[in-house]
Amino acid sequence: MKKFYITTAIPYANDRPHIGHALDFLYADILARYHRKQVNTLVSFSIGTDEHGSKIAEKAAIDHLSPQAFVDKMAPLWQDFAKKLNVSNDRFVRTTEKGHEQRAALIWKALEKDIYKGKYVGWYCVGCEEYKTETHVADTNGTCPLHNRPYDKLEEENYFFKLSSYTEKLINIIETQSLRVVPTSKRHEIMNVLKDGLEDLSISRPKEKITWGISVPGDESQVMYVWFEALMNYITVIGYPEHEDFKKLWPADVQVVGKDILRFHAAIWPAMLLGLGLPTQKNLLVHGFVTSGGKKMSKTLGNVIDPITIIDTYGVDAFRYFFTRHIPSTDDGDFTPERFEASYNGELANELGNAVQRVASMIKQYQDGVIGDIPEASHDQGQYHQAFIDYTFDKAMEFIWTQVRGLNQYIDTEKPWILAKEPDGGDHLREVLAYCVSNILEIADLLEPFMPDTSAKINILFKDGLVHPTTGSLFPRHEAK
C-alpha cells in the first residue's frame, strides 16, 4: 500500500483565523482528498495550533487568563474553522499537549551534537516571534512593518543550532529536488538565501524573559525558541521516534505553507531533519498572499476578508471554488466581493448549476426520471492530473470548467426539447440525455477534491440510473444587498 502524509503550517493560536490560514487548510485538503481517491493509498493529513511563545503570553495577560487557559479557549476556534471549511484532516496537534512536549525534548536531545550555548546580541520581533538581521532592522527603520512595533534589542545567553553547517547539504537537496520547492520562484528565492550562507540559529530564550514555552532538557533556566519547537510538530504528531505511524508515514509527501515562512520550512526544518538523520519532506508547496481590491488587507483600510462570513453567505463549496479557481495556488491573487459574486452567479449558478438542473428536469419531464444506460466518460484527464503534480489547482479547475461549458454547448446544440417533440426522436433523446448525465457524473468526480458537498449532491441526484428528488438548485442565484 502507498502512503501520502500531508501537513499544513500550524497557525499561531493568538488570534482568529484569516484568509491565509484558509488557503493552507484548503490546499492541503484538496491534495488529501485527491490522494484518497487513488487505489491502495493510506492518507494521513495533519493540522494543528502553535501555542507557545511571547505573543501567547502577552495576549493571555491582556485577557486576564493564564497562557494555558488562553490557548485552551483558542484551540477549539481553529478546530471549528477547519470543520467550517470542510477540511478532512485526521490529526490535530496542539503544541501544549504532553505528547508533543515530551517528544520535543527527545528531538532536542537527539540534536545536541549540533547545539551549543553562546551569547546572542541582536534584534527580536515579538509579533513575528523571529530574530531580525541588522540589515532588515535598518531597512525597516527599527520597526516591524507587519506589527507596527519596534524591535527589541536582546543581549542574552542562549542555545544555538549549527544551522550554518548544513548550508551545502541544503543546497544539494534543493538543487537535486530531493526536496522539491514549488513554485520555481520560491525555489530560486531560498537558493539565493542558502548561497549567501546561513548563520547559526538562536533556539532558546531565558526563562526570566519568557516563561511560556517548553523547558530546554537539562537546563530549566531556558525555554525552547517557539519556531524551533513548533516545527517539530510534523513528526511529534505521528509519534517520533518510536511509533509505527512515524515509521510508516515519514517523510511527509507534501507540506503546505505561506510564502512568509519559506525560510523556516525550506532551510531550518530540513536542517533539523538532517541533524536527526531523517529524510527531509519530499515537497514544499509555498502559496502566495491574497490582496483585497489590489491592496494588502488591513483593519485600518477595512478590506480584511473574513472567510467565515463568506462561507455563511454563499456556502463552503462556493468559497472553495473561488479560492482554488480564481486565486493561483502558487502566486498572489486578488479578492473583491464583486468578483466573488460574479463568479458565483456567472459560473456556479449559471453554468454548473443550470446544466445539472436542465438535464435532471428534462429526464423527469421526457423519461419519467429514468436515465437508462449511462455511457462511460471518455475525456482525456491528463491535464487535470498533471495539475495535481504541479499543485496548480486553478489549472485543474479550468480543465473542469472546460467540461462544464462543453456540456452546456452540447445541450444547446442537440436541443433535447426539440427531439422530445419529434415522433422518431425518442432513442436519440435518451442517448443525448444519458450522455449528458455521463458528463455530469465525470464533472462531479473531478470536482470531489475541490467541492465535496457539490460532488455528493450530484451523485445522489443521478444515482442508480434514475433522477432523484432534490430540494432547490445547487447554487441558487445570489442577489447583492
C-alpha positions as CSV (number, residue, x, y, z in Angstrom):
1,M,0.0,0.0,0.0
2,K,1.2,3.5,-0.8
3,K,1.1,6.3,1.7
4,F,0.5,10.0,1.5
5,Y,1.3,12.2,4.5
6,I,0.4,15.9,4.3
7,T,0.7,18.7,6.8
8,T,0.0,22.5,6.9
9,A,1.9,25.1,8.8
10,I,0.3,25.2,12.3
11,P,-1.2,28.7,12.9
12,Y,-0.3,30.7,15.9
13,A,-3.2,30.5,18.4
14,N,-3.1,34.1,19.5
15,D,-5.9,35.3,17.2
16,R,-8.8,34.2,15.0
17,P,-8.3,32.5,11.5
18,H,-7.8,34.7,8.5
19,I,-7.7,34.0,4.7
20,G,-4.1,32.9,4.7
21,H,-4.9,30.1,7.1
22,A,-7.9,29.1,4.9
23,L,-5.5,28.7,2.0
24,D,-3.2,26.4,4.0
25,F,-6.1,24.2,5.1
26,L,-7.9,24.3,1.7
27,Y,-4.9,23.4,-0.5
28,A,-3.8,20.6,1.8
29,D,-7.4,19.2,2.0
30,I,-7.7,19.2,-1.8
31,L,-4.5,17.1,-2.0
32,A,-5.6,14.8,0.8
33,R,-9.0,14.2,-0.9
34,Y,-7.4,13.6,-4.3
35,H,-5.0,11.0,-2.9
36,R,-7.7,9.2,-1.0
37,K,-9.3,8.5,-4.4
38,Q,-6.2,6.7,-5.5
39,V,-6.2,2.9,-5.2
40,N,-4.4,1.4,-2.2
41,T,-3.2,4.7,-0.7
42,L,-3.1,5.4,3.0
43,V,-3.6,9.2,3.5
44,S,-2.8,11.0,6.8
45,F,-3.5,14.7,7.0
46,S,-2.4,16.8,10.0
47,I,-3.2,20.4,11.0
48,G,-2.9,22.0,14.5
49,T,-2.1,25.0,16.6
50,D,1.2,26.6,17.7
51,E,0.6,27.5,21.4
52,H,3.8,28.7,23.0
53,G,5.8,31.9,22.9
54,S,5.7,35.6,23.9
55,K,2.7,36.6,21.8
56,I,0.6,34.0,23.5
57,A,1.8,35.1,26.9
58,E,1.1,38.8,26.0
59,K,-2.4,38.1,24.7
60,A,-3.3,35.9,27.7
61,A,-2.3,38.7,30.1
62,I,-4.5,41.2,28.2
63,D,-7.4,38.7,28.6
64,H,-6.6,38.2,32.3
65,L,-6.0,34.5,31.7
66,S,-3.1,32.1,32.2
67,P,-1.4,31.2,28.9
68,Q,-2.8,27.6,29.2
69,A,-6.3,28.8,29.8
70,F,-6.0,31.2,26.8
71,V,-4.9,28.5,24.3
72,D,-7.5,26.1,25.7
73,K,-10.0,28.8,24.7
74,M,-8.4,29.4,21.3
75,A,-7.7,25.9,20.0
76,P,-11.5,25.0,19.6
77,L,-11.9,28.1,17.3
78,W,-9.3,26.6,14.9
79,Q,-10.9,23.1,15.1
80,D,-14.3,24.7,14.3
81,F,-12.8,26.7,11.5
82,A,-11.4,23.6,9.9
83,K,-14.9,22.0,10.1
84,K,-16.4,25.1,8.6
85,L,-14.1,24.8,5.6
86,N,-15.0,21.1,5.3
87,V,-11.4,20.1,5.9
88,S,-10.9,16.4,6.2
89,N,-7.8,16.3,8.5
90,D,-7.5,13.1,10.6
91,R,-4.9,14.6,13.0
92,F,-4.9,17.8,15.0
93,V,-1.8,18.6,17.1
94,R,-1.6,21.2,19.9
95,T,2.0,22.1,20.9
96,T,0.9,22.3,24.6
97,E,-0.1,18.6,24.5
98,K,2.1,16.5,26.8
99,G,2.9,14.1,24.0
100,H,4.3,17.0,21.9
101,E,6.3,18.4,24.8
102,Q,7.8,15.0,25.6
103,R,8.8,14.3,22.0
104,A,10.1,17.8,21.5
105,A,12.5,17.1,24.4
106,L,13.6,13.9,22.7
107,I,14.3,15.8,19.5
108,W,16.4,18.4,21.3
109,K,18.4,15.7,22.9
110,A,18.9,13.9,19.5
111,L,20.2,17.2,18.1
112,E,22.6,18.0,20.9
113,K,25.7,17.3,18.8
114,D,24.6,20.4,16.8
115,I,23.6,22.6,19.8
116,Y,25.9,24.9,21.8
117,K,25.5,27.7,24.3
118,G,26.6,31.2,23.3
119,K,25.9,34.9,23.7
120,Y,23.2,36.4,21.5
121,V,23.1,40.1,20.7
122,G,20.6,41.3,18.2
123,W,17.1,42.3,17.4
124,Y,13.9,40.3,18.0
125,C,10.3,41.0,16.9
126,V,7.7,39.6,19.4
127,G,5.0,39.9,16.7
128,C,6.9,37.7,14.3
129,E,8.5,35.6,17.1
130,E,11.6,36.0,15.0
131,Y,15.1,37.3,15.2
132,K,15.9,40.0,12.6
133,T,19.2,40.8,10.9
134,E,20.9,44.3,11.3
135,T,20.2,44.8,7.6
136,H,16.5,44.1,8.0
137,V,16.2,46.4,11.0
138,A,17.9,49.2,9.1
139,D,15.7,48.7,6.1
140,T,12.6,48.9,8.2
141,N,13.7,51.8,10.3
142,G,13.7,49.8,13.5
143,T,10.0,49.0,13.4
144,C,8.3,45.8,12.2
145,P,6.1,46.8,9.2
146,L,3.8,43.8,9.9
147,H,3.1,44.5,13.6
148,N,3.9,48.3,13.8
149,R,6.1,47.8,16.9
150,P,9.8,48.5,17.5
151,Y,12.2,45.5,17.6
152,D,13.5,44.5,21.0
153,K,17.3,44.7,21.4
154,L,18.3,41.4,23.1
155,E,21.5,40.6,24.8
156,E,21.3,37.2,26.4
157,E,22.9,33.8,26.7
158,N,21.0,31.3,24.5
159,Y,21.5,27.9,22.9
160,F,22.3,27.9,19.2
161,F,21.7,25.3,16.5
162,K,24.6,24.9,14.0
163,L,22.4,25.8,11.0
164,S,25.4,27.1,9.1
165,S,27.0,23.6,9.0
166,Y,24.0,22.4,6.9
167,T,24.2,25.0,4.1
168,E,25.9,22.9,1.5
169,K,23.7,19.9,2.2
170,L,20.6,22.0,1.9
171,I,21.8,23.5,-1.4
172,N,22.3,20.0,-2.7
173,I,18.9,18.5,-1.7
174,I,17.0,21.5,-3.2
175,E,19.1,21.6,-6.4
176,T,18.6,17.9,-6.9
177,Q,14.9,18.3,-5.9
178,S,15.2,15.7,-3.2
179,L,13.2,18.5,-1.5
180,R,11.1,20.0,-4.3
181,V,10.1,23.6,-3.6
182,V,7.1,24.8,-5.6
183,P,6.8,27.2,-7.3
184,T,10.1,27.6,-9.0
185,S,10.3,31.3,-8.0
186,K,10.3,30.2,-4.3
187,R,13.0,27.6,-5.0
188,H,15.2,30.3,-6.5
189,E,14.5,32.6,-3.6
190,I,15.5,30.0,-1.0
191,M,18.6,29.0,-3.1
192,N,19.7,32.7,-3.0
193,V,19.4,32.7,0.8
194,L,21.4,29.5,1.0
195,K,24.1,30.6,-1.3
196,D,24.5,33.8,0.8
197,G,25.3,31.4,3.7
198,L,23.2,30.6,6.7
199,E,24.1,31.8,10.2
200,D,23.7,29.6,13.3
201,L,20.2,30.0,14.9
202,S,19.4,31.0,18.4
203,I,17.0,28.4,19.6
204,S,16.2,29.3,23.2
205,R,15.2,32.2,25.4
206,P,16.0,32.7,29.1
207,K,13.0,31.7,31.3
208,E,13.4,35.0,33.2
209,K,12.4,36.8,29.9
210,I,9.7,34.3,28.8
211,T,8.2,31.6,30.9
212,W,5.7,30.3,28.4
213,G,7.5,27.5,26.5
214,I,9.0,24.1,26.7
215,S,12.0,23.9,29.0
216,V,15.3,23.0,27.5
217,P,16.2,19.5,28.6
218,G,18.8,19.7,31.4
219,D,18.5,23.4,31.7
220,E,15.4,24.8,33.5
221,S,16.7,28.3,33.1
222,Q,15.9,28.3,29.3
223,V,12.9,27.6,27.1
224,M,12.9,26.4,23.5
225,Y,12.5,29.2,20.9
226,V,8.9,28.8,19.7
227,W,9.7,28.5,16.0
228,F,12.3,25.8,16.6
229,E,9.9,23.8,18.8
230,A,6.8,24.4,16.6
231,L,8.4,22.9,13.5
232,M,8.8,19.6,15.4
233,N,5.1,19.1,15.4
234,Y,5.3,17.5,11.9
235,I,7.0,14.4,13.4
236,T,5.7,14.6,17.0
237,V,2.1,14.3,15.8
238,I,2.9,10.9,14.2
239,G,4.9,9.6,17.1
240,Y,8.6,10.4,16.6
241,P,10.8,8.4,17.3
242,E,9.3,5.0,18.2
243,H,5.6,4.9,17.0
244,E,4.7,2.8,14.0
245,D,2.8,5.7,12.4
246,F,6.1,7.7,12.3
247,K,8.0,4.8,10.8
248,K,5.2,4.3,8.2
249,L,4.4,7.9,7.3
250,W,7.6,10.0,7.4
251,P,8.9,11.6,5.2
252,A,5.9,14.0,4.6
253,D,4.9,13.9,1.0
254,V,3.8,17.5,0.9
255,Q,3.9,20.4,3.4
256,V,1.8,23.4,2.7
257,V,3.0,26.8,3.9
258,G,2.6,30.5,3.1
259,K,5.5,32.4,1.4
260,D,6.3,34.4,4.6
261,I,7.6,31.3,6.3
262,L,9.6,29.9,3.4
263,R,13.0,30.1,5.3
264,F,11.7,28.2,8.3
265,H,10.4,25.3,6.2
266,A,12.9,25.2,3.4
267,A,16.1,25.8,5.4
268,I,15.7,25.5,9.2
269,W,13.3,22.5,9.3
270,P,15.2,20.4,6.7
271,A,18.4,21.1,8.6
272,M,16.8,19.9,11.8
273,L,15.7,16.7,10.0
274,L,19.2,16.2,8.6
275,G,20.6,16.6,12.1
276,L,18.2,13.9,13.3
277,G,19.4,11.6,10.5
278,L,16.0,11.7,8.8
279,P,15.0,12.4,5.2
280,T,13.5,15.8,4.6
281,Q,10.0,16.3,3.4
282,K,9.5,15.5,-0.3
283,N,7.6,18.5,-1.5
284,L,7.0,22.0,-0.1
285,L,4.1,23.9,-1.6
286,V,4.5,27.6,-0.9
287,H,1.4,29.6,-1.7
288,G,1.1,33.4,-2.1
289,F,-1.0,36.1,-0.4
290,V,-4.5,37.3,-1.1
291,T,-4.9,41.0,-1.6
292,S,-8.3,42.8,-1.4
293,G,-9.1,45.1,-4.2
294,G,-5.4,45.2,-5.2
295,K,-4.3,46.3,-1.7
296,K,-2.8,44.5,1.2
297,M,-5.5,43.6,3.8
298,S,-5.6,45.8,6.9
299,K,-8.2,46.6,9.5
300,T,-7.4,50.3,9.0
301,L,-8.4,50.1,5.3
302,G,-11.5,48.0,6.3
303,N,-10.7,45.5,3.5
304,V,-10.0,42.4,5.6
305,I,-11.6,39.2,4.2
306,D,-13.5,37.2,6.8
307,P,-13.6,33.6,5.4
308,I,-16.4,32.6,7.8
309,T,-18.7,35.5,6.6
310,I,-18.2,34.4,3.0
311,I,-19.0,30.7,3.9
312,D,-22.0,31.7,5.9
313,T,-23.3,33.9,3.0
314,Y,-22.5,31.7,-0.1
315,G,-21.8,28.2,1.3
316,V,-18.5,26.4,1.8
317,D,-18.2,25.0,-1.8
318,A,-18.6,28.4,-3.3
319,F,-15.7,29.6,-1.1
320,R,-13.6,26.6,-2.0
321,Y,-14.4,27.1,-5.7
322,F,-13.4,30.8,-5.8
323,F,-10.2,30.4,-3.9
324,T,-9.0,27.5,-6.0
325,R,-10.1,28.7,-9.4
326,H,-9.5,32.4,-9.2
327,I,-6.6,32.6,-6.7
328,P,-3.5,30.9,-8.2
329,S,-2.2,28.3,-5.8
330,T,1.5,29.2,-6.5
331,D,1.2,33.0,-6.7
332,D,-0.6,36.0,-5.2
333,G,-4.2,36.6,-6.1
334,D,-6.9,39.3,-5.5
335,F,-10.3,39.1,-4.0
336,T,-13.2,41.6,-4.1
337,P,-16.8,41.0,-3.1
338,E,-17.9,41.9,-6.6
339,R,-15.5,39.5,-8.3
340,F,-16.7,36.7,-5.9
341,E,-20.4,37.4,-6.6
342,A,-19.8,37.5,-10.4
343,S,-18.0,34.1,-10.1
344,Y,-20.8,32.6,-8.0
345,N,-23.7,33.8,-10.2
346,G,-22.0,33.5,-13.6
347,E,-20.1,30.2,-13.2
348,L,-21.6,28.2,-10.3
349,A,-25.2,29.2,-10.7
350,N,-25.5,29.8,-14.5
351,E,-23.0,27.3,-15.8
352,L,-22.7,24.3,-13.5
353,G,-26.0,24.6,-11.5
354,N,-28.0,25.4,-14.6
355,A,-26.6,22.4,-16.6
356,V,-27.4,19.9,-13.8
357,Q,-30.8,21.4,-13.3
358,R,-31.7,21.4,-17.1
359,V,-30.6,17.8,-17.6
360,A,-32.4,16.5,-14.5
361,S,-35.6,18.4,-15.4
362,M,-35.6,17.1,-18.9
363,I,-35.1,13.4,-17.8
364,K,-38.0,13.8,-15.4
365,Q,-40.2,15.5,-18.0
366,Y,-39.5,13.4,-21.0
367,Q,-38.5,10.0,-19.5
368,D,-40.3,9.8,-16.1
369,G,-37.0,10.2,-14.3
370,V,-35.4,7.1,-15.9
371,I,-31.9,7.8,-17.4
372,G,-31.2,4.4,-18.9
373,D,-27.8,3.1,-19.8
374,I,-25.1,5.7,-19.0
375,P,-22.1,5.5,-21.2
376,E,-18.6,5.7,-19.8
377,A,-17.0,9.1,-19.8
378,S,-14.1,9.2,-22.3
379,H,-12.3,12.5,-21.9
380,D,-8.6,12.6,-21.5
381,Q,-7.9,13.7,-17.9
382,G,-4.1,14.0,-18.2
383,Q,-4.2,17.8,-17.9
384,Y,-6.2,17.5,-14.7
385,H,-3.9,15.0,-13.1
386,Q,-0.8,17.0,-14.1
387,A,-2.2,20.0,-12.3
388,F,-2.1,18.0,-9.1
389,I,1.5,17.0,-9.7
390,D,2.3,20.7,-10.3
391,Y,0.0,21.9,-7.4
392,T,-1.7,24.3,-9.9
393,F,-5.2,23.9,-8.6
394,D,-6.5,26.8,-10.7
395,K,-5.5,24.8,-13.8
396,A,-7.3,21.7,-12.6
397,M,-10.4,23.8,-12.1
398,E,-10.0,25.4,-15.5
399,F,-10.0,21.9,-17.0
400,I,-13.2,21.0,-15.2
401,W,-14.8,24.2,-16.3
402,T,-14.0,23.5,-19.9
403,Q,-16.0,20.3,-19.4
404,V,-18.9,22.3,-17.8
405,R,-19.0,24.7,-20.7
406,G,-18.7,21.9,-23.2
407,L,-21.7,20.2,-21.7
408,N,-23.8,23.4,-21.9
409,Q,-22.8,23.8,-25.5
410,Y,-23.7,20.2,-26.3
411,I,-27.2,20.7,-24.7
412,D,-27.7,23.8,-26.8
413,T,-26.5,22.1,-30.0
414,E,-28.6,18.9,-29.5
415,K,-31.7,20.7,-28.3
416,P,-33.4,17.8,-26.3
417,W,-36.6,19.8,-26.1
418,I,-36.9,19.6,-29.9
419,L,-36.0,15.9,-30.0
420,A,-38.8,15.3,-27.5
421,K,-41.4,16.7,-30.0
422,E,-40.2,14.5,-32.9
423,P,-42.1,11.3,-33.4
424,D,-38.9,9.3,-34.0
425,G,-36.7,11.2,-31.7
426,G,-37.1,9.0,-28.6
427,D,-34.0,6.9,-29.0
428,H,-31.7,9.8,-29.8
429,L,-33.2,11.8,-26.9
430,R,-32.3,9.0,-24.5
431,E,-28.8,8.8,-25.9
432,V,-28.3,12.6,-25.6
433,L,-29.6,12.8,-22.0
434,A,-27.6,9.7,-20.9
435,Y,-24.5,11.3,-22.5
436,C,-25.2,14.5,-20.5
437,V,-25.5,12.5,-17.3
438,S,-22.2,10.8,-18.1
439,N,-20.6,14.1,-18.4
440,I,-22.1,15.5,-15.3
441,L,-21.0,12.5,-13.2
442,E,-17.5,12.8,-14.6
443,I,-17.5,16.5,-13.6
444,A,-18.7,15.5,-10.1
445,D,-15.9,13.1,-9.8
446,L,-13.3,15.6,-10.9
447,L,-14.8,18.2,-8.5
448,E,-14.8,16.0,-5.4
449,P,-11.4,17.1,-4.0
450,F,-12.4,20.8,-4.5
451,M,-16.2,20.8,-3.9
452,P,-17.0,17.6,-2.0
453,D,-20.6,18.6,-1.0
454,T,-21.5,19.6,-4.6
455,S,-20.0,16.4,-5.9
456,A,-22.0,14.3,-3.4
457,K,-25.3,16.1,-4.3
458,I,-24.8,15.5,-8.0
459,N,-24.1,11.8,-7.4
460,I,-27.2,11.4,-5.2
461,L,-29.3,13.2,-7.8
462,F,-28.3,10.8,-10.6
463,K,-28.0,7.6,-8.5
464,D,-28.8,4.1,-9.9
465,G,-29.8,5.3,-13.3
466,L,-32.6,7.5,-12.0
467,V,-33.2,11.2,-11.3
468,H,-34.0,11.6,-7.6
469,P,-35.9,14.4,-5.9
470,T,-33.9,17.3,-4.7
471,T,-34.6,20.4,-2.6
472,G,-33.6,23.5,-4.6
473,S,-30.8,24.1,-7.0
474,L,-27.1,23.5,-6.4
475,F,-26.3,27.2,-6.4
476,P,-29.4,29.5,-6.2
477,R,-28.6,32.9,-7.6
478,H,-27.4,35.4,-5.0
479,E,-28.5,39.0,-5.1
480,A,-26.1,41.5,-3.6
481,K,-27.6,43.5,-0.8
